[in-house]
Amino acid sequence: MNFEYSEKEEKFRTEVRNWLKETLPKYLSEKVRKYQRLTKEDYELFMNNLSKKGWIAWHWPEEYGGTGWNAIEKHIFEEEIVKASAPRIVPFGVNMLGPVLIEFGSEEQKNYYLPRILNNEDWWAQGYSEPGAGSDLASLKTTAIDKGDYYLVNGQKTWTTLGHHADKIFCLVKTDLNVKPQLGISFLLIDMDSPGVEVKPIITLDGEHEVNEVWFTDVKVPKKNLVGKENEGWTYAKYLLTFERTGIAGVPNSKSALNHLKMVSRKSMKNGKPLIEDPMFSSEVAELEIDLLAMEIFNLRTVSAAAEGKAPGMESSLLKIKGTLVRQKTTELLRKALGPQALPYLPEQFDEGWNEMPIGPEYAGPIAKQYFNMRKISIYGGSNEIQKNIVAKASFGL
Amino acid sequence: MDFSLSEERKMLQETVARFFENNYNDIKKRSEYLDMNDGFSRDFWKESSNLGVISGLISPSFGGLGGSGEDISIIFELIGKSLCIEPFLSSGLLSSTILSSIKNPKTELINQIIDGELLVSFAHMEMNNRYEDHFVESKAFFEDENWKLNGSKSFVINGDSADKVIISARIEGKINDKNGIGLFLVDNNQINNRSYNTIDGYRAAELNFDNIDAELLCEDDLALECIIKANSAGALALSAEAVGIMQVCFDLTLDYLKTRKQFGKSIGSFQSIQHRMVDMMLEIEQVRSAVMLASSTFETNSSTRDKNISAAKNLVGRVGKLIAEESIQLHGGIAMTWEYSVAHYAKRLIMIDHLMGDADYHRDRFKLLSSN
């Protein structure tokens, strides 16, 4: 066993770090650091830089324009992006649809869509969840009726992240209503500007607009937009869900949140002394750090196994559960560290260019909001309850 | 022992409950009230006064009709159920507690509060004060036969709309000394205040003042006693409010578990979900019990009073987190939306732990008071 990064890996880390230093504009990392609202252009700027460098499709096979990085290098890359306070890479096209097209798409689809994803020409959204189909995704109701040379699509998708920026959406739709739910689903690519597509914002509990409802009313979708075979969409959907699991634990985000927590608890005061000197509070921080330390190794074990070609099985479910709990714990302790400073909420503070005096220390503003926002991570992407079902079903033989 | 409410209190409970339900029947109503100039509805406040809700918080010795621990708990539990944002805590309880606990009680002012005509906020917290009773940096000095104040106060609930403010300021001593604090009454129009909404949908303000005129209400031991008493009354009220909120969170969640179907059955039919609901129910009963104990000893000597209030508020902090987080998790995505009420209840429940001492503060205070 050797828990050190190799010289080659360290060199790679330096390369990524230097590149981010050179190319990531200061205003943008500042915005990310302050949890300010990012515009479509902000995301695109960073992703265009990655495209130019050839680093955008870091999960794809090299022959399609991927980087050829191994799992450890991918992990290092993810860590450096978070450390540099870069915007997140919008995953729907490059990390989700891309691999599905590479595996199941037609030559025509690959030739058309993959280069557009590599160049960020299309902003993709994910059309999976519906109001009645969350944890039980297979019970979805959106229909696509065969009308000869096109499908007629009717229904509603929900929780569509950044769907208000999207040009295109990949959707799971019902093409056969008379069979077991999993057997009648197809994977369809839909232009957002097709007549009959409507996007309605969902405002979340923190007052922000990030997710949407997407409604389809008699939307005509050309047959050539079907991925793979009709009624086999469930296989592709599952492939997509299990494809990219190195990042699922969110280790880099939790690490940076832990550092932030330490900074805040050095500055917050209790009885005139820094909060970090309070033995009860610092013990809580220490236990969180221990959880994170163990989880990082657990994650790397899983990642290295994947690098050797072993498909991660229930480990990714376990990592998803622990990863979300650890991340949520960091936001909880941050909130707690602030004490009454967590109360004020200035929505305008998260606009670009806001330069008034914050109330209390500058770091206080986003913390309570972040705590509430992060409740979502144990719900989305297959709730933690569903992950537990998966693990129990796959590994206990009960 | 008798755990039931008297007939009179049952009536109070029923009247207030009906009134709140009629005026706060929808979470959108609350947002409308918050968007008003003062951050709450003046009409609702006035009607509350007419109905005797404010006087229910104040002892008959000062013109009220209640003021016992039980009265406060009954009213605040209902405030929690409706997520009511009017100044019941700031004016109705904290300020009236201080105005009635000084050597020469300000009965006329209390009566004006009861009548819904006067708003008084209590400004004790400061930016670097973490719930402490005696951590006071703002300064008071006596000059030309007058008291003057300098400094700033933070997170003052309804600090923008208040007509008058009670400010804690240091007459002498070091920032953390127990002695040397005074409580002062000032007109709010002398104060430069910056108002904002809190994350849980209430109105608060930062107050800055520079050589403003002030009237001394009390000083030294009595001032500290008043601060502790007001904070304890506030912690009791918030604990009772939390009980109301927890019950609503529980009820909404249970209701959702019965109606939401996945995998062909209601999600509440899954045993793992049922067990989590049982854990929630159990913990809510624990909190309810601790709050009942704290209300029943509210009028006893201060160490018993404060010990039981700290027990309740500590439990509220711990259980509140459980209930808020589980309510959201068991609902799933729908609970992440602004439109659905459970998120607003969860936010308030969490933020109650940031007011009048959090779970850690009250755990430490309980340790101190129970070792004596």
Boltz contact constraints between the chains, C-beta under 6 A:
constraints:
  - contact:
      token1: [A, 134]
      token2: [B, 332]
      max_distance: 6.0
  - contact:
      token1: [A, 135]
      token2: [B, 262]
      max_distance: 6.0
  - contact:
      token1: [A, 136]
      token2: [B, 262]
      max_distance: 6.0
  - contact:
      token1: [A, 136]
      token2: [B, 263]
      max_distance: 6.0
  - contact:
      token1: [A, 159]
      token2: [B, 333]
      max_distance: 6.0
  - contact:
      token1: [A, 202]
      token2: [B, 337]
      max_distance: 6.0
  - contact:
      token1: [A, 203]
      token2: [B, 338]
      max_distance: 6.0
  - contact:
      token1: [A, 204]
      token2: [B, 336]
      max_distance: 6.0
  - contact:
      token1: [A, 205]
      token2: [B, 336]
      max_distance: 6.0
  - contact:
      token1: [A, 205]
      token2: [B, 338]
      max_distance: 6.0
  - contact:
      token1: [A, 205]
      token2: [B, 343]
      max_distance: 6.0
  - contact:
      token1: [A, 269]
      token2: [B, 128]
      max_distance: 6.0
  - contact:
      token1: [A, 270]
      token2: [B, 130]
      max_distance: 6.0
  - contact:
      token1: [A, 272]
      token2: [B, 176]
      max_distance: 6.0
  - contact:
      token1: [A, 339]
      token2: [B, 130]
      max_distance: 6.0
  - contact:
      token1: [A, 340]
      token2: [B, 125]
      max_distance: 6.0
  - contact:
      token1: [A, 340]
      token2: [B, 155]
      max_distance: 6.0
  - contact:
      token1: [A, 340]
      token2: [B, 354]
      max_distance: 6.0
  - contact:
      token1: [A, 342]
      token2: [B, 354]
      max_distance: 6.0
  - contact:
      token1: [A, 343]
      token2: [B, 155]
      max_distance: 6.0
  - contact:
      token1: [A, 343]
      token2: [B, 198]
      max_distance: 6.0
  - contact:
      token1: [A, 343]
      token2: [B, 354]
      max_distance: 6.0
  - contact:
      token1: [A, 344]
      token2: [B, 196]
      max_distance: 6.0
  - contact:
      token1: [A, 345]
      token2: [B, 197]
      max_distance: 6.0
  - contact:
      token1: [A, 345]
      token2: [B, 198]
      max_distance: 6.0
  - contact:
      token1: [A, 345]
      token2: [B, 199]
      max_distance: 6.0
  - contact:
      token1: [A, 346]
      token2: [B, 196]
      max_distance: 6.0
  - contact:
      token1: [A, 360]
      token2: [B, 127]
      max_distance: 6.0
  - contact:
      token1: [A, 368]
      token2: [B, 199]
      max_distance: 6.0
  - contact:
      token1: [A, 375]
      token2: [B, 328]
      max_distance: 6.0
  - contact:
      token1: [A, 376]
      token2: [B, 336]
      max_distance: 6.0
  - contact:
      token1: [A, 379]
      token2: [B, 332]
      max_distance: 6.0
  - contact:
      token1: [A, 379]
      token2: [B, 333]
      max_distance: 6.0
